[in-house]
């Protein structure tokens, strides 16, 4: 949600170009939980610009609980999602982790062990 609010704030100040540059500058950019909240049109386009600017120029680590097939819904546009994924997946390593949530498993096991 912070991504969306920062995009809106930058747009209202006429500072979208600066925002894209800010997020394109770090050696490694980590974006956690992509898809937890869907992007609005503006934030999806800014995300594309950041990914495009970083493409082959900077490391990017993303986490998401959404499959690649669901990214059209996340971005609100199948074509934009395809363009983003095209850049993200080229030269990338992906890890697909399936199973129970480590956090939930730990919290529930602690609860039941105290009985």
C-alpha positions, 0 to 999 in steps of 0.5 A: 500500500505504501507503493501506491500512496507514494505514487499518488503523492509524487503525482500530486507534486509533479514528481513522478520522474524523481520517484522513478529515479529514486527507486531505480538508484539502489544497487538492490531493490527489494519489493515485498509482497507484490500483489498483496494489494493490487496496483491502481493504474498509476502505481502499475505504470510506475512499477513498469517504469522502475522495472524497465529502468532497472532491467539489466542495470540493477538487482531486483528481489521480489516476493509475491504470493501470486502466480505469474498467471495472476499478475494481470489482476495485480497490475489491472492490465494483462499487457502491462503485466506481461511486459513487466514479467518479460523484463523481470524473468529475463536473466532471473532466478525464481523460487517457488515455495509451496507448503504451510506458512512457516510463521503460522506453523510456528505460532500454532505449534507453540500454542498447542505445545503449551497445553 
